[in-house]
């Protein structure tokens, strides 16, 4: 496994697309209201990214047909924007990638539309709080498997389970680089495998299901739901390891 180490100059370059990601997420989250269609949100995001000199990185990536991912209710990740108009009580995941001058940024949030249930509020809080708790524990010398265990334990102690089969990832000159960072421990021993080092840049993205996180891909060949068929949530930040600690690049 070759995990790229970024120089300080590289990280400064990475700040730009990740700042655009953060600004676009803020814009789309603010505009995502009852009656607004997913395609309208997609166009807002694309136009804003372009206005900042960036490019919507998801467009045509692996064949994805639109500029951002919009995942509604049971769809946890990779939802394709359609003419569906948001309704009161919906849960909406927004995942955005940006390329700027050959460098990539990536981030995601899940929000409620209008009044949502307590169960959905807890679901969204699980993804967000798990992400920030994991980030707070990142240190040089920590193993990525230990980080996966932190993510899993935080998800499960809230009564939810991680979506299986999908993971966080490195990022830089490519939208997806090594390492893969699952939201659960895949082997019995977390004290093995690659260690986190100064200059590494990667995305953490807890993806949350209620009771059965086995993934099911829908007929559009992109939208991923959990086997339990219940609502899901997803949060993501791009992280740079600077001076031994994690710094979030995808914040306004």
N, C-alpha and C positions, 0 to 999 in steps of 0.2 A: 504494500500500500504506500503510494507516494503522496504525501500530504504537503502541498505547497506552503512555503513560508513567505510571507509578504514583507517587503521592506517598509520603512516608515513612509517613503515616497509612494509606494503602492497603496498603502492604507489611506493616505491623503487623497489619492485618485479614487479610491472606493467610496470615500465619503460622499462624493457628488451623486452617483446614481442612488445610493441609499437614502440620501436626504430627499431626493425626488420621490422615492418610494414612500417615505414617511409623509410628505406633503400630499401626495396623491391619495393615500389611505385616509388622511384627515378630510380631504375634500369629498371623497366618495362617501365616507361615513356620515358626513354632515348632510349630504344630498339624498341619502337613501331613506326615503319616507314612503308612507302608504300612497299608492297610486303611481309611483315612479317605476319604470320598467328596467329590467336588468340591462337591456341594450342601451338605454339612455345613460346608465351609470358607466357602461363600457365606453361609450363615446366621450363622456366627460373625462374619464381617466386618460384615454388615448390622446385627446386634444391637449390636456394639461401637460402630460409627459412630453409631448412634441413641443409645446410652448417653452419648455425648460431646456430644450436642446437634446432631450433623450429619445429613446425608442422603447415602445412597449415590448419587453423582452419575450413575453409569452406568445406573442402573435407568430404563428407558424412553427413554434418550438415543438419538435416531435410531431408536428401536424396539428397542433391546437388551433382552432379556427378564429379565436377572438383575442382581444388585447389583455383582458384580465380574467381571473376566475371568480365567479359569483356562485356560491354554494348555499342553497336555500333549504332550511329545515333538515330533512334526513340526509341530504347530500353534505358530506363532511369536507371533501376537497374536490378540486378540479371541475367544479360546475361550469358549464358553458353559458354565457349570457344569452338570454332569449328575450322574446317580447313579453314574458311573464311580468305582471305588475305586482309590486310588493303589497302585502296585506298586513293589517294590524295583527300582531302576534307572531309574525314570521321571525325566524332566526336566519340571519344572513352572514355568511363567511365571505370576506373580500381578500383575495390574494393577488398581489401585484409584484411584477418584476420589471426592472428598468435596466437598459443598457445605455451607457454613456461613455463615449471614447474608448470602447473596447473593454470596459469594466462593468460588472453586474451588481445589482442590488435586489433584495427580495424581502418581502414582509407580508404579514397577514393579520387581520383582526376578525372577530366575530361580534356582531351587534344585534340587538333586538329592534324590531320595527314596532313603534307604538308601545302598547302594553303587552308584555310577555309574561309567561307563567313563572312562578318561583323556581320550578324545576329547570326551566331554561336559563334563568338568571344564574342558578348554581352551576349549570353546565358550562356557561360562558366564563364564569369566574374561575372554574377549575382550570380551563386552558390558560387564561391570562395569569393567574397566580402561580401555576406550575411553571410557566415560562420564566417569570421573574425570580422565583425561588431558585430554579436551576442556574440562571445567570449569576445570581448572587454567590453561588458556591464554586464557580469556575476559578481555578488557579493553575498556574504553570506546574506541570508534574502530575496533575490529575489525569487519570485514564478516561478515555471516551466512554468505556463501558461503565465506569463509575458514574459518569454523567447520565447515561441511559438509566441506571438504577435510581438516581435521584428523581428523574422525570417519572418513572413508573411508580415509585413509592408515593410521590405527591398526588398523582392521578388516583391511585387506588385508595388512598386514605380518605379521599372525599367521596368514595362510593361509586366511582366511575372506572372505566377501563380504557387503555390506549387502543386506537385503531391499529391493527396489525398490518404488516407488509409495506408500510410507507415510513419515511424517516426524514430527519434533518440531514444536512449535507454541507460540504465545503463550497466556497464560492470565490470568484475572483475574475479571471479572464474568461471563464466559462460559467454558465449559470448553475451547473452542478459539477462539483469536483469532489475528490476524496477529502474527508472520510464520510461514510454513511453513519448517521447518528440516530438509531432507533429510539423510540420513546419507551422502550422496555428492554430488559436485560435478556439477551439471546442465549447466553451461556451461564453456567452456574457460578463462574468466578469473575467478578468485576475487576480483579487485580491483574488483568492481563490485557494485551493489546496496546495500541498506540497511545502515547501520552500527549496531553495538550502542551504546546510549546509557544513561546513568545513569537508573535507575528502570524499566527494562524488566524484565519478568518472563516467563519462557518455560520450556518443558519440552524437555529433550534426552532422546532415547530411542533409542540404537542397537539395531537389530534385526538379528540375525546369522543368515546362512545359510552352508552349507558351500561350495557350488561354483556354484550357479545361483540367484540371488536373485529371479528373476522370480516375482511372486506368483500364487498360485492360491487362489481363494476356494471353500471347500467347500460342500456342499449345504445346510448350515444357514444359508448366506448371510452368515455372520460370520467363522468360523474361517479364518485365513490361513496357508497353508503355502507353502514355497518349491517351485519347479518341480523341484528335485533330489530332493524327497521325503524329505530327511534332517532330523534334529533341528535345532531352532533355539533361540535365546535372545534375551532382551530385558531391558534395564535402563532405568530412567527416574528422573530427578529434576526437581523444579521449582526453578528458579534465579531469584534476584533480583540485579540489578546494583546494588550498594550501595558507595558510595565508590570507584567505578571498578573494582570486582572482583566476581566471582560469589560469592554466598552461597547455599548449599543450604538450601532451606526444608523439604525432605522428609527430614529426619534427626531421630531421637529425641534 
